[in-house]
Amino acid sequence: MRINKYLAHKKLCTRREADAYVSAGKVKINGRPAVLGDKVQESDDVRVSFRTKKYRYFAYNKPRGVISHSAQDGETEIKELFPIQGVFPVGRLDKDSFGLIILTDDGRLTEALLNPAHEHEKEYLVTTIDALPTRLKNAFERGIDIGLPGGRGQGLPGQGGYTTKPARIRLLGPKRFTIVLTEGKKHQIRRMCGSLGMSAISLQRVRIENILLLDLKPGTHRRLAGAELEEFLKRTGLS
């Protein structure tokens, strides 16, 4: 295993940070200074002379109409509104969606939270224009064809479509439900609704693993700390 991957695997830093530490002479393998590209085994004696960074984590309520990142001309991005410098949003919410998003300066969290192989839970509150069909719960919990990649959820079996992983559904009323996903395809919930002939007019993320939106007002944040943060880092494999 390459030394940068090894240090990242040990949760000491990101691969990019590891490369910088190696270049700065802060990593030794079996008593000699490591060089970029070195490979190590578990039996090797790897020593580091850098402090593990104390990362910051924030729960933020993204308002509707704000872009998570990579805004185009005329669009407003989270980093323009968030009052703390040096952090970035992990993942994204659509421009018209709103609710919980986590901001951090911990680059390890991107892979830990977003890699679909880890199947971390994200929960959404959805309101539709149309009445919910009786088959919604069974269809979504079984998995549903959301059509061509990048499409609008027309559900075209055999045309290169994608069937979602089973979701967990709780019906709240004739036009409202919550859905728990362990994946995050582009516009997934809107495309799932579209596959059953519905349009979502309100899509709010209310939970990421054990982190809850709670009573955060749109555009406000709270710092994650204590038992809540410890549990989150444990669930994402970072502690």
N, C-alpha and C positions, 0 to 999 in steps of 0.2 A: 504494500500500500504506500502511495506517495506520502511524503511527510506532511504536506498541506492537508491532504484528506485525513490523515491520521489525527492531526491536531483538531480538525473540525469534528471528527468522529468522537473524540474525547471531550467534546463540548467546551474546548478551551478558547476557540475563536472561529471565525469563518475561514474558508480557504484563502481568500484574498488577504485577510489579516495575517494568516500563517505565512504566506509568501513574504510579506513585509517584515515579519519577525525573523524569518530565516535570513533574509538579505541583510538585516541589521545585526546578525550574529547572536541573536538571543535564543537560539535553539541548538542543542548539542545531541548527537547520536553516538552512544558508546564513547563519550569523552571527547569527541572531535566536533568542531563546528559543522552544522548541517549546511548543505547547499541546495539550491532550488532543484527539484526533481529527484532528490534522494528518496530511496524506498526503505521502509522499515517493517519489521515484524514485531509481534507482541513480545518476543523474547529480547528485543533490543532495549537498551537503557536510554530513554529519551528524557532529556532535562530541558526545562524552559526557564528563562530568567526575565519573564515579563509578568505583570500582574493581569489577572483576568479582569476584563473591563466590567464595571458596574453599569449594566444597561438600564434604560428607562422604558417603561411601558405605560400606555395611556389608552383608556376607552374613550372614544369620541362619537358623538351623535352627528353623523353627516347629514346636513340638510338636503332636501330635495333640490335638484338643479345644480348641485356642486359636483365637479369632476373629481374622482379619486386621485388620479395623476395623469400626466401627459395631456394636459388641456390644450385645445386648439384656440385660435384667435377668438376673442370675445367670451371665452368660457372662464369660469372661476374654479380654481383648484384648491384642494384642502390646504396645501402648504401656504397659500395666500391668506388663509383665515386662521390657521392654527397658531397660537401665540408663542409656542415653544420651538426653538430652532434645533436642527440637527436630528430630527426624527422623520420617519416616512410611514405612509400607510401600508399595511400588509394586505395584499390583495386589493380588491376594488368592489365598489357598489356602482351599479348603473347610474347615470346622471339623474334619471327620474325615480330611482329608488333611494331610500334613506334609512338611517338607523345606525347600528353599531359597526364600527370599524376600529381596529387596533392600530395605534401608531407606536413606533419604537425606533431605537437606534441599534437594535440587535439584528444583524443581518442573518443570523442563524434561523430566525423565526420564519423567514419566507419559505424555506424548504420544509421546515418542521410542520408548519401549519397548512401550507397550500398543496403539498404533494398529495394527489388523490389516493395514493397507496396507503396513507395513514388514516384516512376515513374519519377526520375530525368533524364533529357535529356543528352545524350552523342552523339556527332556527329563524323562521320568517313568519310575519303576520301578513296575510294577503287578503285584499278586498277586491272583488270583481264587479264589473258592470252587470254581468249576467248571473242569473241564478245558478247555483252549483248543480251539475248533473248528479244523479243518484250514483253513477258509477265512478265518481271522482276518487273517493277514498280507496276503493279496490284497485283502480287503475294506477294511481300514483304509488300505492304501497307495493304493487307488483312490479312496477317499472313500465315506462311508456316511451314509445317512439316519438322523438321530438324532431324528426325530419332531417333534412340535409344540413351538414355542418355550416353554420353561418346563416341558415335559413330562418324562417319566421314561424317555425313550429307547425308546419302543415302535416307532419307525420306521413312520410313517404317511405313505407317499408320496401326494402330491396333497392333503394335508390341511394345507398351510401349513408343512411340515417344512423341515429344513435339511440339506443334504448337506455333510459336512465336506470341508475341503481335504485333499489327499493327505498322509498321515503317513508317517513312516519307522519301521519295526518291526524289533526284534531279539528273536527267541524265545530264552528262557533256560531253559525247562523246561516241564513239562506244564501248569503254572498260573502261570507268570511270563513277563513280557516287558517290554521298554522301548519307549517310544513318544516320538517327537520331533514336536512340533506347532509350527506357525507361526501359530496362532490360539488363542483362548481363550474359547470359548463357555461359558456357565454349565453346570457339572457335565459338561463335554464328554466326558471319558474315561469317566466312569460311564455316561453315556447311550450312548456308543459300545459299551461292553461290553453294556449292556442290550439294544441292538439285535440282538446275536447271542446273547441268552439267557444272558449271564453276569452275575455280581455281583462287583465289585471289593471285596476286603476290606482291601487295603492300597494306598495311592496316595502315592508319595513323589516330590517334585520333586528332581532331582539336578543339574540344570544349567539356567542361563539364558545363552544365547549362550556365551561362553567362561568364565563364572563357574561353578565347580564347588562342590558341597556339600562334597566331600572328607570329612575325618574330624570335622567339626563335630558335637558332641554336641547333642541336642535342648535348645533354650533357650539355646544359646551363639551367639556371633557372632565375626566377624573383620572388621577394617577392610580395605577394598579400596584398594590403592595400587600404585605402580610400574607395571611392564609389564602386569600383569593389568588394572589400571584403565585404562591408556592404550588397550589393545586393546578393552576394553568400550565406552569412550566413542567410540572410532573406529567400532565396529560400530553404535552407536546414533546416530551422526551428531552427537555433541556435542563433537567435537574435530576 
